[in-house]
């Protein structure tokens, strides 16, 4: 496996782990709809504490899915779509690879079926 491919897989792992939690997916949905928001604002829209929202945002930030910027005394978070786009590209490439493999298996099976007649 090349270094570039290994990096892509590790980045995808981080994104997929972050997206595995329903609260984090809700946070992304809220941020995508609002543009940017504070942890306090987000906590007001979810059935979890502000501290829990901050922890979830830290996981999303580590995965590259959100970024925080200080505005005065507030920390505002916004969606960063690049990591999600990269993960989608990785998944599409993986799907294409499996499609090729399955097409090859089908071809071999059809050739074997034709040879047995």
C-alpha positions in Angstrom: 0.0 0.0 0.0 1.4 3.4 -1.0 1.9 6.2 1.6 -0.8 8.2 -0.2 -3.3 5.4 -0.1 -2.5 4.7 3.5 -3.1 8.3 4.4 -6.4 8.3 2.6 -7.5 5.1 4.4 -6.5 6.6 7.8 -8.3 9.8 7.0 -11.4 7.8 6.0 -11.2 5.8 9.2 -11.2 9.0 11.3 -14.2 10.4 9.4 -16.1 7.1 9.6 -15.5 6.8 13.3 -16.7 10.4 13.8 -19.8 9.7 11.7 -20.7 6.5 13.6 -22.2 8.5 16.4 -25.8 9.8 15.8 -25.2 12.9 17.9 -22.2 13.8 15.8 -24.3 13.3 12.7 -26.9 15.6 14.1 -24.3 18.2 14.9 -23.1 18.1 11.3 -26.7 18.5 10.1 -27.3 21.5 12.4 -24.0 23.1 11.3 -24.7 22.5 7.7 -28.2 24.1 8.0 -27.0 27.1 10.2 -23.6 27.8 8.6 -21.9 28.2 12.0 -22.9 28.0 15.6 -21.5 27.9 19.1 -21.5 24.8 21.3 -24.1 26.5 23.5 -26.4 27.1 20.6 -26.0 23.5 19.4 -26.6 22.1 22.9 -29.9 24.0 23.0 -31.0 22.0 19.9 -29.9 18.6 21.2 -30.8 16.4 24.2 -27.2 16.5 25.5 -25.2 18.9 27.7 -23.0 21.6 26.3 -20.0 19.7 27.6 -21.0 16.6 25.6 -21.4 18.8 22.5 -17.9 20.2 23.0 -16.5 16.7 23.2 -18.4 15.6 20.1 -17.2 18.7 18.3 -13.6 17.8 19.3 -14.0 14.4 17.6 -15.5 16.0 14.5 -12.6 18.6 14.5 -10.0 15.9 14.8 -11.6 14.1 11.8 -11.4 17.4 9.8 -15.2 17.6 9.6 -15.6 20.9 11.5 -13.4 23.8 12.4 -13.7 26.2 15.2 -12.8 29.9 15.1 -12.8 32.4 17.9 -15.1 35.4 17.5 -14.7 37.6 20.6 -15.3 35.3 23.6 -17.2 32.7 21.6 -15.9 29.7 19.7 -17.9 29.2 16.5 -18.0 26.0 14.6 -18.6 25.4 10.9 -18.6 22.4 8.7 -15.5 21.6 6.6 -16.6 19.4 3.7 -13.2 18.5 2.4 -12.7 15.4 4.7 -16.2 14.1 3.9 -15.5 14.7 0.1 -12.2 12.8 0.4 -13.9 9.9 2.2 -16.7 9.8 -0.5 -14.0 9.6 -3.2 -12.2 6.8 -1.3 -15.5 4.9 -1.0 -16.3 5.4 -4.7 -12.8 4.1 -5.6 -13.3 1.1 -3.3 -16.7 0.4 -4.9 -15.3 0.6 -8.4 -12.5 -1.9 -7.4 -15.1 -4.3 -6.1 -17.2 -3.8 -9.3 -14.2 -4.7 -11.4 -13.5 -7.8 -9.3 -17.2 -9.0 -9.4 -17.3 -8.4 -13.2 -14.2 -10.5 -13.6 -15.7 -13.3 -11.4 -18.8 -13.2 -13.6 -16.8 -13.4 -16.8 -14.8 -16.4 -15.5 -18.0 -18.1 -14.3 -19.7 -17.5 -17.7 -16.7 -18.8 -19.6 -16.6 -21.9 -17.3 -20.3 -22.5 -17.9 -19.7 -22.1 -21.7 -16.8 -24.6 -21.6 -18.8 -27.2 -19.8 -21.4 -27.4 -22.6 
